[in-house]
Amino acid sequence: MQTNTPRGRRVFRTLKESRCSDRLVPNDPYGSHFIGVMNILFPSGERGFIRVLGQARYLVKDVELQNRIDDFVRQEAQHARAHSIAAQQSSFCGKHTTRATNITEALVRVMFGRKNTRSHSLLLLRVAIVAAIEHLTAEMGRWAFEDARFAELECDPVMAELITWHCAEEVIHRSVAFDTLVDIAPRGHRTLRSVAMLIWMPVFFATWIMCAQALLFDDKTVSKHLLTPARVHRSSRSGAMPSIPMLVKRMLPFFRKSFHPDSVVSPETDAVCVAYLEISVLRDNEHEDRKDQDRHDLETKDLQPLTLAE
């Protein structure tokens, strides 16, 4: 599993050099703000993931899994930082969004606590919650590479690359939290993950919709602020956001005894995600080559031989 990929460095450089748009899709505020919730919800959530998996790592004896957890932690830290930067660039941070952010951070504290727990049972439940949420984010990543239409919808390139990069890495590390749970709770992991999915996923979906609604209320360019089912349906059909019924349906295999995250993503989608990150090596190098050429041109500009007038 790659960390600090060239694609990731490219995302951070782009966020530094170019402002992230307030809307992913220019003419679709509903789908845009539904996806834009990632900038509100994910920074605090992923910091919770890091703390939980970081503590669980010390119970894992398999060295390869320990290394995968280390890579997972580094990737999630990068995601949290990138979405925090995008959130700071947004002009839709009004009172409703601020309130939703505070509620989200409070929810994360309830789920994962403020610090490491001494209770082994509570730690197992927290790992199960991370595994359940990681299944959802992996399915969102699958949607991004199989059904999203960012190019057709002329999406903001900075926001689109941030989302696509994040989704690719979610697909790639989708089984880390699940494998950690199985490793530290080999007999009770199915019960734990089922409880986590039943209790916390409805709360997670409700929080996501609340944050999307808050962004719409703070968007002064929108005349109709309510995130109605009909508007959500239109946005999902256009490819601007995933279908909520589709996401709920894809949560169901998580309850099966034989379930494993590796089974829900096709080898073709896996290959596309890996290629997306690997292709960025070429693009990253091309960008650096252009920068080097520009520097060379500036340095040699004043060294050109003078042409004497006849």
Sequence and secondary structure as in RCSB ss.txt:
>XXXX:A:sequence
MQTNTPRGRRVFRTLKESRCSDRLVPNDPYGSHFIGVMNILFPSGERGFIRVLGQARYLVKDVELQNRIDDFVRQ
EAQHARAHSIAAQQSSFCGKHTTRATNITEALVRVMFGRKNTRSHSLLLLRVAIVAAIEHLTAEMGRWAFEDARF
AELECDPVMAELITWHCAEEVIHRSVAFDTLVDIAPRGHRTLRSVAMLIWMPVFFATWIMCAQALLFDDKTVSKH
LLTPARVHRSSRSGAMPSIPMLVKRMLPFFRKSFHPDSVVSPETDAVCVAYLEISVLRDNEHEDRKDQDRHDLET
KDLQPLTLAE
>XXXX:A:secstr
  SS HHHHHHHHHHHHS   S SSTT HHHHHHHHTHHHHHHHHHHHHHHHHHHHGGG   HHHHHHHHHHHHH
HHHHHHHHHHHHHH S   HHHHHHHHHHHHHHHHHH SS  S HHHHHHHHHHHHHHHHHHHHHHHHHHHT  T
TTTT  HHHHHHHHHHHHHHHHTTTHHHHHHHHH TTTHHHHHHHHHHHHHHHHHHHHHHHHHHHHHH TT S  
   HHHHHHHHHHTSS  HHHHHHHHGGGGSTT  GGGSS HHHHHHHHHHHHHHHHHHHHHHHHHHHHHHHHHH
HTTS      
